[in-house]
Amino acid sequence: MIRHLIRCAAVLAVVGLGACSEKQLTVQNGNQGDTKRVLGTPQDAENLLGTYYKRWSSGVYGSTTDMEGMANIMSLMNFSSLANNCQNSHYPFVNATNFNSPGNTCSGEQFRLYSFQSEVARVASDLLSRMADSGLTIGNTNPETDARNFRAKSFAEFLRGISLGYIALMHDSAGIISPKMGTGDECNADPFTNVCRGKLKAYKEVMDSALAAMQRSIEYATKTGTTGSDGFPLPSGWIPSPTSYTADEFVKLVRSYRARLRANVARTPAERAAVDWDAVIADTKAGITADNLITTSTTLGPGNSWRQQYESYSTWHQMPAFIIGMADTSGSYAAWIAQPLGDRGSGKTPFFMITPDLRFPQGGTRAAQQADFAISSCAGASQTCKRYFVNRATGGDNFDGPGWGWSNYDFVRFHSWQTKGDGSARNGNTIFMTKTEMDMLQAEGLYRQGKFAEAAALVNITRKKNNLPEITAFDATSPVPGGARGCVPKMPQGSTVTCGNLWEALKYEKRIETAYTHYAPWYLDERGWGDLPEGTPLYWAVPFQELQARGTAIANLYGTGPGTGNAPNSSAGKSTYGW
């Protein structure tokens, strides 16, 4: 009996809603999930639904106790010597793996996204099922035509799409919770709760379900012939943002998320090439037309814990040179790349560069770059920083760990949000999805279709804005303008560098413009581009907590990455750049 009750609590913590029953137990536990009670009235159901975007966001962005810190270290977007949240245990070049044994130090980080997103998918699916099969109506008129009901269905399908989608991005498989799930084999009911949890399906199938849910979300949002005046826009608290989510604006957001998910689920260059790029292009063209902003709140959510840590600097963050060095025109990057990996940073010498790219501090010396841009210039409320990166103040170099991670540079694009927000720290509007991300997804699709001039036109938008010469050679081989020394970006080739081409310029613009804007952006792109360091794990296994709940023996638990006992083909090969 005790074992049953503990088991019930564990399952409810994962799925959120569901009822446990024991014949011997008749007392109603007020802390226990009870779907009928929670969804007992239309207003209760709608109120609950309206909180679940924040719940999704909390699972993805709400804590440093998740996988993002590891992914950012592995993709060379961040460097930290700290053991916090398994950062230094996931350095590249050392055959780090994603361990998945009970009690491993990363177990909480590796379970958070999976458990939160499973809960979001279950709640959204349960509401949709009750609307379809149990007579639940959110509106007060005919549910077959009522605008308020269609708004609820649209939002619930959006939640299903982004929750299943993010599991598929990061993990190898998951149970697909759906509104029509019955009691047969596909249900795979939990033996103690009878709650359907779904058989484990491979990430591609999970993503297919996510994309299909987002299509239904779009169809519900654009349903014609609806009645009632209380449909769209969404209530302002459902997605806190300065944007009023009319049906049109909501569909733009859904299509933008769908473009991101469709492209980024790819684990390898072959999978990335096989993406339905026509669909990605169509979604980006119909997606957001300006940077999407979210209104964060330190008390009510949503928040962004990793962005907060990176903007705090100190030992949590500095920019390693592997990617940002591609902007260098002084020869420093070429000299750095020519050194053996273990010699980079020797003598506690951090990487310094000079670049015409205006997203970086300008000047030929460290003092000049510090004078060009100090973070104090954008520490006030609602300010825009002059640069995305800063050459930190002399004396702030707290180096530890391998020297290849050391540089003079920190990311500061969102420093105003971190210090003052729109009036107080981390309370206010901040970028959540950039228009440039959508442009570069579209450009990638066009490039892969051989439409080089159209791709270059999109790449040139941010190049021109940031003082880089526009690309005028519309092919796959010509170097970007600037000459052997002055071109941006450089492209490492083992121990040498050369000028990048249109493809490298596209990747460079996307990296610099999306750095720290969303969950693990460089990691998701680089694994599909083939740019991760050799041996980097390509995904995370189903967390051991979920596997054990499904009856998997300890001997059959597995991790990912190189090494015995890990999933085969779960680590990156030699990268495009030779590292």
N, C-alpha and C positions, 0 to 999 in steps of 0.2 A: 504493500500500500504506500509506504513512504517512497519507494522507488518510483512508483507511478506518478505521484504528485510532483516529485522533483523533475521527472522527465517531462511532465506537462508544462511546468514553468519554463523549462529550457526551450521547448518548441514555441510557446507563446512569445518568448523574447525574440524569436527569429521572425515569426510570421505576423505578429501584431494582433490579428483578430482570429478568433476561433474559440471553441468551447470545449473544455475538458469535462468529462462526466464519470463519476464513480457511483455505483448504486448505494455504497455505504456513505457517500458524502452528499448531504442535502443542503448545507448552509451556503448561501450565495457569498462568494468572495468579491468584495468591491474592487479589488485590485486585479482581478482576473478578466481576461478578454472575453467578451460575450457579444457576438455579432448581432443577435436579435435585439439586445438591449441598446447597443451603441448605434445601430441603424434602425432604431425603433420608430422614429418619425421622419418625415421628409426633411424637416429642418435640421434634425440631428445628423442625418446622412449628408446633407449639403455642407453643414458646418465642418464635419469631419473631413470630407473631401477637400475643402478649402484650405486645410492645414497641411496637406500632404506634399505639396511642392516644397515647403520648408523642410519637411521630413526628408524628402529626397535630397535636398541641398545639404542638410546636416550630415547625411551619410556620405556625400561626396566631398564636401568642403568644410564641414563643421568642426573638425578636430585634426590635430597633427597625428593622432593615433590612427593612421591609415597608411595606405601604400604609396601615396603621392611622394613623400620624402624619398623613399627608396627609388622610385621611378625617375625622379629628377636627378638624383645622383648618378644612376646608371646611364642616363642619356646625356650626361655632361652639361646639363643646364645649370646645375648647382654643385657646389663643393662645400662640404662641412666635415670637420674631423670628429664631430660629436657622435657618440653612440646612440643618442636619442632617436627613438623611432626607427632604429635599425639603419641609420644612414651610413656610418662608416663600415658596417658589415656588408654593405652592398656597393663598395667601390668597384668600378670596372677594372679589368686587367688582372684580377686575382681569382678568377673562376668562382665568384660569389654565386650562391644558389638561393632559391626561395624555399627554405626549409619548411616542412609542413607536419612535423611530428608534435604530438601533444606536449605542451609545456615549453615549446621553443619561444625564444625571446621576442619574436615578431608575430606571435599568434594573434594578439589583439589587433594589430595593424592589418593583418591579412584577413581578418574576419569582418571588419567593420562594414566595408562597402557591400560585401555579399549579403550580410544579415539585414542591413537597412534597406537595400534595394529589393530584397525578397519580401520584406514587410510591405513596402510601397506597392509592389506588384500584386500582393495578396489583397490588400485593402481595396485597391482600384478594381481588381477583378471581382471581388465579392460584391461591391456596389453595383457593377454592371450586371452581374448575374441576378441580383435581386430586382433590378429594374426590368430585366428581361423575363424572369420566371416567377417572381414572387409578388408582383403587383406594386412594387415600390415606385412612386412617382415623386419627383422633386417639385414639379409645378403643380398647379391646382386645376389644370384642365386636361384634355385628352393627351396622354403621354405619347401618342403616335404623331402628334403635331406640335406639341408645346415647346416653345423655344427654350425655356428654362431646363427642361429635361435634356434637350439636345446639347445645351451648354455643359451640363454635368457629364453626359456621356463623352463629349469631346475632351473635356479636361481629364477624365478618368483614363481614356485611351492614351492621351499624351503621357500621363504618369506611368502607365504600363510600358509605353515605348521607351521612355528615358531610363526607367529602372531596369528593365530587362536589357536594354542597350548597354548600360554601363557595366553590368555584370559580364556581358559578352565581350566588352572591350578588354577587360582585365583578367577574367578567369577562363578556364578551358571548357567549362560546362556548367549547367544549372538546370533546375527544375523549372519548367515553363508553366506558370500559374495562369490559367485562362478562365474567362467567364463561363465557358461551356463545359468545363471539366466535370466529368461525371464520377461514377464510383467504380469504373472498370480498371483495367490495367494501367491506363494512362493517368488515372488519379493517383495511384501509389499512396494510399492513405497511411498516415502515421498510425502505428499500432495502438497508441495510447490515447489519441485524441480524435481519430477518424478524420482529421483535417487532410485534404488532398495537398500534396506537396509536389507532385509531378515527377516523372522519371527524369533522371539526368540526361540532358541533351547537349550535344556538342555546340560550341560557341557560335558556329555559323547558323545553326538552326534557331538558337536563342535570338540571334540578331535578326533573322528573317521574321520571327514573331514580333520583335520590337518594331521593325519597319512597317509590318502590316498593321500593327496597332496605331502607329502614327498616321497611316493612310486613313484608317477609320476615324481618327481624331479630326483630320481635315474634312472628311465627308460630313461628319456631324456638325462641324463648325460652319459649313457652307450649305447646309440643308435648306432647300427652298420650300416654300409653302408652310412655314412654321407660323404658329399663332402665339399671341402673348407678347408683352413688351419687356419682359424681364429675362431676356436671354443675354447675349453679349452686349456690352463689354463684360469681361470677368470682373467680379468684385475686386477692389484694389488690393486687398490683403492676400489674395490667392497667389499672386506673383508680385511681391513688393518691387515696384519699379516706377520711374516717372512716366513710362509708357502706359497709355490707356489701351488695354488689350481688347479692342474691337475684334470682331471675327477676322477681319483682314489682317490686323497686326498679329493676332494669335497664330494664324496660319503661317505667316512669315517666320515666326519663331519656331514653330513645329518643323517647317521645311529646313530651316537652318540646322537645327539639331539633327534632323535626319541625314542631311548631307555629311555632317561631321561623323556620325556613327557609321554610316555606310562605308566611308573611305577608311576610317581609322581602325576598323575591326581586323584588317589584314595583318597577319603575323610576319609575312615574308614579302620580298619584292614580287614573287610570282603571284601571290594572292592580291597584292596591291594592284598589279597590272590587270588582274581579272575583275576588278571592281566594275560595277555598272556605271561607267563614267557619264553616259548620257543622262542617267537619273541624277547623279551628283550635280552635273551642270544645270539641269532643269531646276533642281531644288535651290541652288545658290542664286540663280537668276530671279527666282520667286521668293527669296528669303529676305533677311533683314537688309534695310537700305542705309543704315547708319549703325555705329557701335551700339550694341544692346547694353543697357545699364540695369543694374540691380540696386535696390535700396537696402543696404545692410543695417542691422541693428544689433548691438551688443547684448540687448536684453530679450528681444523677441525673435531674433534671427531674420533672415539668414546671415551667416557670417562667412569668413574665409580665413581659417586659422593658419594655413601655410603661408599665405600672402602676408599675414601679420608677422610671422616669424622672419621671413626673408627681409621684410622692410625694417626689421629690428637690427639687422647686420650682426655685429659681433661674430661669434664662432658658428652661428647658424648658416652663414651665407657668404660666399664670394663667387664670382663668375670665373670658372676655369677657362683657359685660353683656346681650347680646341675649336670652338665654334665662333666666339666673338673675335678671335684672332684672324679670322678670314677677312675682316675689315681692314687689316693693317696694310699700310703702304710704306712703312719705314724699313722693312727688312727684318724686323724683330720676330715676326711670326715664322718666316722662313728659317731663321737661325734656331728658333725654339723647336720647330718640327725636325730639324736636322739632328738634334741631340737624341741620344737614347732616352727612352721614357724615364728611366731612373735618374737621369742627370738633369732633367728639367726642374728649375727652381733651386738647383744646388747653391749652397752658400746663402740660403734664405733670400733668394732674389726673386721677387714676384714678377710676373709678366707685365710689361709695359708696351703700349703700341701707340701709333699715330694713324689717324684715319680722317678722310674727308666726310665720313658719314655723320650727319648732325645728330644722330641719336646717341652718339658717344661724345664725351668732353673733348674740346678742341684745344690744340696747342702742341708744341714740340717737346715740352718737358713736363714732368709730373707737376711742378709748381704752376706752370701755365694752365694745365688742364684743371687743376684745383681752383685756380682763379677764374677760369671760364665758367665753371658751374659748381656751386656749393649747394648741398641739399637744404641748407637753411633758407634758400631762396624760394622753396616751395613747401614750407612747413606749415603754412596757414590754411585756413578752411577753403575748400573748393578751388585750390590752385592747380594749375597744370605745370608739371616740371619741364624745364627747358630741354633736358636730355632724359633718355631712358636709363642711362648708366652714369655713374659718378666715379671719379678717381678719388678714393677715400682719403680723408685727412691723414697726413703723415703722423705716424705714431699709433695709428689704428690697425696696424698689421699684426694680427694675432695668429701666426702661422703654426700649424701642427699638421701631421699627416704627410702623405707623399707630396713632393714638391710640384708635381704636375698640376695640382689643384690650385696653386697659389697665383693670384693676380692682384693688380691694384684696383680692380673694378667690382662694384656692387650694382645691383639692379635697384632703381629708385623711382620707377615710373609712377607708382602709386603711393609715394611718400606722403603726400598731402592727405590722402584717405587714412593712412595709418596714424598720422599725428593729430589731425583735426576733423577729418570727415567733412560734413557740411556744417559743422559747428562743434562737434566733439569727436574724439578719436573713434574711427571705424563705424561711425553712424552717418549714413548718407549714401549718395549715388556713387557707384564705381563701375568701371567697365567689366562686363561679364562675358561678352562674346564680341569679337571685333569684326567689323565689316571686311577688313583685310583678310581674315581667316577665310571668309566665304569667297573673296576674290581669288585667293591662292588655290582653294579647292577647285574653283572653276578653271583657273589657269592650268592646273595640273591635268584636268580632264582634257582641255583643249590641246595641251602639249602632247599628251599621249595619243591624241587623234591626228597629230601632225599639223595642227592649226597654230603654227608658231607665231605668226603676226598677232593673232588675237590673244594668245597667251602673253606675249611680250607687252601688249598694251596694258594688261592688268598689272604685270610686274612693274612696269614703268611708273605706275601711280605713286607708289611709296619711294621708289628710287629717286624720282624727280623731286619729290617733296623734301628729301633728305640729302640733297646735294650730290647724288650719284648720277653719272651720265646715263641717259636713256639708251636702252638696247635698240639697235637699228639693224642688226643682222638676224634675220628671222629664220634660223635653222637650229639644228641640234649640236653643232660642232664649233661654231665661231666663238672666240673668247669675248667676254664682255669688254667694253671700252676701258681705256686707261693705260694700256701698255703693261709690260711684264711686271713692273714695280707698282704702278698706280691703280691697277684693276681691283675692283671689289665686286664679288668675293674672290678670295684665293681658294684654290682647291688642293688640299694635301694629297700627295701620291706617295705613300710610304714616308721616306725621309726628305722628300722634296715637295715644292709647291709649284703650281701653275695657275694661270687665270681660269676661273670658272666660266662656264657657258650659260646659255639661257636657263637650262635646267637647274644649275647650281645657284643662279641668281634667284630663281623662283623659291628654292628651298631656303636660301639665306633670308629673303624678305619675310617668308612665313615664320621662320624661327624668331627673328628679331621682333616682329610685330605681335607674335602670340606668346612670347616668353611670360610665364607666370600669370597669364590671363585666364587659363582654365586648367582642368585636371590633367597633369602630366602631358602637356602638349608636345614637347620634343620627343618624349618616349614613344608616344603613339605614332607620330609621323616617322621617326627614324627606324623603327622596326620594319615598317612597310617599305621604306626607301632603301633598306640595307645599310644603314649608317651607324647602328649601335656597335659599340666595341665587341670584339669577338668574345664569345662565351657568355654574353649578357642573357639572362633569362628572358624569354619572349612573352611570358604571361605568368599568372599564378594558378596553382591548382585549386580545386574545390577545397575550401578550408576543412581541416581535420574535424572540426566540431560538427560540420554538416555531414561529412562522410561517416563519422561514428554514429551520428543520429540515424543514419540509414543502414547501420549494421556492418559497416566495413571494419574488418579486423585491423589491428594496429600494424600487422605485418604487411598489409596491402595499402597502407597510406603512402603517398608519394609527394614529392615536391617537383620543382622545375629548375632548369638550368643544367650545367654540366655536372657529371658525377653519377656514381652508382646509386640506383634506387630512385632516380628522378625520371620524369616522363621523357621518352625518347624524342629527339628533334625539338627540344624545348629551349635551345639556346642559339644565339646568333652566330653566324659564321663570320669570317673576315669581312670587315666593313668596306664600303666603297672607298674609304680614305686610307685604308691600310692599317687601321688600328683595331 
